[in-house]
Amino acid sequence: MLDKLEKKFGKYAINNLIIYLLGGYIIGYLLQFGQSFTGVRYLDLLKLEPYLIINNLEIWRIFTWVLIPPSGNPLILLIMFLLYYQLGGTLERTWGTFKFNVYIFGGIIFTIIAAFVSYFMLMLQYGDKFNTVYQLNGGMIVGNIITTENILMTIFLAFAVCFPDMQILLYFIIPIKMKWMAIFYLVIIGYNIISYITAGAWCVVIPVIASLLNFVIFYFSTRNMSRYNPKEIHRRAEFRRQATPPRTHYRDGSPISKHKCAVCGRTELTNPELEFRFCSKCNGNYEYCSDHLFTHNHVK
């Protein structure tokens, strides 16, 4: 299915999409920095809050929430961004630009849907008290929990599937394979999901599951991504090379020569007594028979 879509819409795919995603974070950090001078909470104006989209028609929030940057130690964030830049670039080269676009935008769309599902579930849960709860939470409920961090996590998981045995240095010290890192993160995510479910915090659980759902769907739709594994790609190419022997005859049945003199046009088939050599002084791959090897005009 993806192959058919790529033939039709592949020309619209965005090259180096991971750069735009990480570049959006830079804009988010600049806005966050500007908040301390102007007192305006710019990031709150960008958050994906379904209540404001539906009631105030703040449609831009459907698009601008991807600019909300992760929070944390600046050094750790820098290392994380460099890592995801490498992971995203490698996945795009391995899968192709279109499929990587589908993967990222699929995660974004699933997250948007999850935000609205969470919103309507909260409305059902609180009923007439919903507006009061909304005001008590500073006019922002779902928007505070929706970020692109889970989408970045699915990039990491997809990379671990394609390159399970690749080894990285955790904190530049501890060598660890990608597959073990992925399992570790999945265990943490699973534990958090169970904790949220136990606490009844479905509005937090749904976006997390939605972003992972993107990974699961893409995983099975590409046959566990094995077709995009670099080893598998090399194996198929090697098989095709061995299964397709070099042609020895033209379509009309006449044999194909391996050597041909650039001057007289004779070949080892027409004149098997001749020897053929390439001239090292000619500019290009020019081959000559023994009669013209030392007498021809060199091509410059």
N, C-alpha and C positions, 0 to 999 in steps of 0.2 A: 504493500500500500504506500509506504513512504517513497519507494522508487517511482511510482506513478505520479505522486504529488510533486516529487522533485523535478520530473520532466516538465510539469506544467508551471510550477511556481518557483523553481530553483533560481531563476534569474533575479528574484526579489530578495534572496537571502543576503544577510548582512555579514560581510567579512570581518574577522577579528571582533566578534560580538562581545567577548569577555573584556576587551579593552573599553568598550562603551559602558558596560555594566560597572566596571571598577571606576571608570571616569565619572560616572554618575555619583559615586560615593564622594569623590573629591568635591563636587558641587555641594553635596549634602554637608560635608565638613565645613566648607566656606560659609554656608548659611548658618550652621551651628555656631561658628565663630562670630558671625555678625550679630547673633542674638545678644551677646554680652554687651554690645555697644548701643544697639537700638532698643533693646527691651522687647522687641517683637519676636514671638515664638514662631519663627519661619517653618520649622520642621512640623509643627502641629498643623500648619496649612497644607502640608504635603501628604499627611498620613491617610491611609485607606480606611476611612470611617464611614460605613454604610449609612448610618443615621443622617449624617450631613449630606451625603450624596443624594439620598432619597428625599429628605425634607427641605434642604436648602439648595438642591440642584448643583452642588459643588462637584461637577462631573470630572474636573481635572484630577481629582484625587485617585481616580481609577488608573491614571498613568504616572502621577508624580511620586507615588509611594515607593517606587523602586530607587529613588534618590536617598531614602533614609539610610544613613550609614550605620554599620555595626559600632558598638561602643566597647571600650576596653583600653588596655595599655597600648600606647602608640607604637612601641617597638613590636609587640606581639601582632598588632594589626598590620604593620608594615610587612612582617614576615608572612602573615596569612595572605595578604594581597599578592605578594610575589609568588607564593605557592599556587594560588588559584589562577594567576596569570599564566603560569607554566602549564598547569593542569588543563585549563580551558583551551589554550592554544594547541596542545597536543591532541586533545579530543577532537577539535575542529579539523585538524590535519588527518586524523585517523578515520573519523566518520564521514567527513565532508562538511562543508559550510552549511548546507541546507539542513541536514539531520541534526547538527549541533544547534541551529536556530530553532528547530522544532522542539528540541529537548528543553532549551532555556525558556522559550515563550510558552511552551506547554506548562512548565512549572509556574510561570507567572499567572497564566489563565486559571489554572487549578487553584492557586492561592486566592485570586480575586473571588472566584466562586465560593471558596471556603469562608471568606470573610462575610459574604452576604448570608450564607447558611448559618454561621455563628450568630449573626445579628438577629435573624428571625427566630432562632432557637432561644436567644435571650429574651426576645419579646414574648414568646410563649411561656417562658419560665417565670417572668416577673409580671406579666399581664399589665394591669393598670398602674403598677408601681414602676414600670420601666423608665418613664421620664424622670422620676425621682432618683432612681439608681443612676441614670445617665448623668444627671446634674451632680450627684455626689462623687462621681468619678471624673469630675472636671470637664465634662462634655466630650469625653473620649474614652470609649470602652474597647471596641474591637481594634481600632487604629493603633492602640498602644502595644498590641501583640503581633501585628502583621509586619514582617520585614522580609528581606530577601536572603536572610542568613540560611534558611532551610534550603533554598534553591542552590546556594553555594555548596551546601553539604551534599546535595545530590550530584553535583559535579565531581566532588571527591569520591563518592560511592561508585559512580560510573567509571571513573578512572581506575579505581581499585579492581573493578571487574575486568577491564581491558588489560591492565598491567598488574595482576595480583602479586607477582614475585618481584616487582620493582622495589628497591630498598631506598629509604630516605633516612636522614639523620634527624631524629626527634630532638628539638632544641639544639641542633647542630652537634649533638653528642651521642645520642642513643640510636644505633642502627635498627630499623624495624621495617618489615615488609608492608606494602600497602594493604594486603588482604587482612592482616592482623589489626591495622589501624581502622579499617572499615568495620570489622567485627566489633571492635571496641566502641566505636561511635554508635553502631546499631544497638548495642547493649544499653548504652546510656540513653539513647532516644527511646528505646522500648521501656526502660525503667521510668523515664519522665512521663511517657504516655500513660502507663499504668497508674502512676502517682496522680496525674491530673484526672483520670477517670475515677479513681477512688475518691478524690476530693469533689467530684461533680463539675469540674471546670472544663466542660465540653467546648466552650468557645476557644480554649487554648489548644485542645486536642485536635480539633478538626483541621485547622491550618497546617499543623505538623503532618497529619496523615495525608492531607491533600498534596503537599510537596513530595512526600515519599511515594504517593500513588503515581506521580509522574515518572519516578524512577522505575517503579514496578512495571508499569505499562510499557515503557520503552524497553525495559529488560526483556520481557516476553515477546514483544512485537518484533524484536531483532534476534530472536532465538538465543536468548541469553547473551546477546552481544558477541557471541563467539565469532561471528562472521567479520567483526571489526577488530578482532584481536590481531595485533601485528604478526604474531607467529602463524596464525591461520591465513592471513593475507599472503605471507611469504610461501606457505605450504601450497596454497592454491596456484600461485604464480609458477612455482617450481613444477607442480603437476602438469599445468598447461604447457610449460616449456618442454617437458619430457614426453608428453602425450602427443605433441604436434611436431613431428620430425621435419627438418628443413626440406623444402621442395627441391626436387631434382629434375623435374620436367615442367614445361609450359603446358597450358591447357590443351594445345593441339598435339601434345605427345612428344614434341621435340625436347631433347635434353637441355638443361641449363648449364652453361659453362661456369667454371670457377675463376678462370683467368682469361683476360682479353687484352690484347695489345692496343694501346691508345693511338698508335700510328696506323697500323695496317689492319687492325680489327681481327686478326687471327686469334684463335683460341686453342686450348689444349685438346679440344674435340676435333677441330678441323686439321690441326697440325700437332699431333702428339709428340713429335720429335723435338719440338721447341721447348725452351725453358723460359719462364716468365719471372720478372722481378719488378719491385716498386723502386722508383727513382727517389733518392733522398734529397736531391737538389731541386726537384719540382715542388711548386707550391700547391699541395693537394695530393690526393691519393691517385697517382697515375702509374699504371702498370705497363710494362713493355716486354716484347719478346726479345730473345737473345740477339736478333738481327738489328734491333733498333734501340737496345738499352744504352749503348754508348754513342749513338749517332743522332739521336733526336734532339730537337730544340727544347731546352728546359722551359717549363711553364712558370712564369713569375706572377 
